[in-house]
Amino acid sequence: MRMRRHHSTADDEAGIDLTPMLDIVFIMLIFFIVTSSFIKESGITVERPSAASAAEQPKGNILIAVSADGEIWIDRKQVDIRAVRAAVERMRVDQPDSTVVVQADKDARSGLVIRVMDQAKLAGVEAVALAATAESR
């Protein structure tokens, strides 16, 4: 009786199949992209006034900064007062239920801040808030 010998070939070698691991990584990447919320920043840091009634707002998707020099910043770009309405309308296309938070410097002209808030309202935003820091008691 003859004994058969089994010769291993290159096809029979054991290897690690990375396909399931790559599938899981791509699924996790898609999950994190879909569930993350993208926050638009204004572009400059302002010194906000303090207020005793200041409260944390849960969401403020569109931030508009008004500096003491009268500059208006939206999404890290300086804009003119006439372009505020168009910029807010453009940003609301992605998130129609977004709110606007105006971050005005404590030395900014109140007339300009009111005009910025008015332009945001004319763009169709229901809730426009003015940012302030809470006073320490």
N, C-alpha and C positions, 0 to 999 in steps of 0.2 A: 504494500500500500504506500502510495506516495503522499507525502505531506506537502501541502501547499504553503508556500511562504507568501506573506502579504508584504508587498513593497509599497511604502508610502510615497505618494507623489506630492507635488506642490499643492494640488487641490485639496488634499486631505489635511493639510496643516491647520491647527487650531488658531483662531484669531479672534480678536475682539471686534464685534460689529458696533460701530459708533452711530449708526443711523437712529436708533431710538433715543439716544442721548441728545443728538442734534435736534430731533423733533421736539423734545421737551424744552430745550433751550429756546427755540424759536417760538413755541407757544407761550412761554413765560415772557419773552420779549414783547410779543404782541399784547399780552395781558397788561403789562406795565405801561405800555404806550397808550392803550385805550383808557385805562383807569386814571392815569395821571392828569392833573389839571395844570394847564400852562398859565402862569401868572405873568401878566405884562407889567413891566416896571416902567416908571415914569422917565428915568434917565438922570435925575439929579437928586441930591439930598437937600431937603429944606429943614429949617428949624421951625417946627410946628408950634403954634401957641398952645398953652395949657388951659384946660377947662375942668372944672369940678364935676361936670356931668358927662365927661367923655366916657364912652362905652365901647367895648370891643365889637367890631362888626364882623360877622362870620365870613362874608365874602365881599370882595371888592375887586372885580375882574379888570376894570379899566382904571388905571391910575393916571391922573393929570397933575403935574406939578407946576406951581406958579412961584417963581423965585422973587426975591426982594427987588431985583433989577427989572422985573416985568417980563421975564422970559417965560414961555409956556412950553413944557416938555411932555410929550406923549410917546410912549414906546421907545424911549431913548433917542428921540429926535426932537429938535426944537421946531416948533410950529408957530405960525402967526395966529392971531385970534380968529381971523376969517377962515382958517383951515381946521379949527377945532371940531366943528359940526361934521365935516366930511370924514375926519379921522375917526371920530366916535362911531359914525354910521358904518364905516368900513370894518372896524373892530367888532361891531355887534353882529356882523354877518356870521361869524363863527359861533358866537354865544348870544343868542337873541335875548335871553333873560338876564343878561349881565347888569351889574350896577356900576356906577361911576363914583370914585372917591377922589375929591380934589384935595391935593396936599399943598396948601398955601403956606408960604413962609410968613412968620409973624409980622414981618415988616413989609409984606406985599400990599399993594394998593387994593382996598376993598372993592373999588369999582371994577377993576380988572377981574377979580375973583368972581364977582357976581356975573360979569359978562361970560366968563368961562362956564359957570354953572348953567347959565341961560342957554348957551350953545349946546351943552350936553342934553338939556331938556328938549330943545328943538330937534335934536337927533333922535328923539323917541325914547330916551331913557326915563323910566318911571322913578327910580330911586337915585338921587344924587346926594352924596354925603360930603361933609367937610371934615378933614382929618384934624385931630387934636390929640395932644398927649394928656393923660390923666394926671391931675394934681396929686401930689403925695400929701396925705393928711397927717 
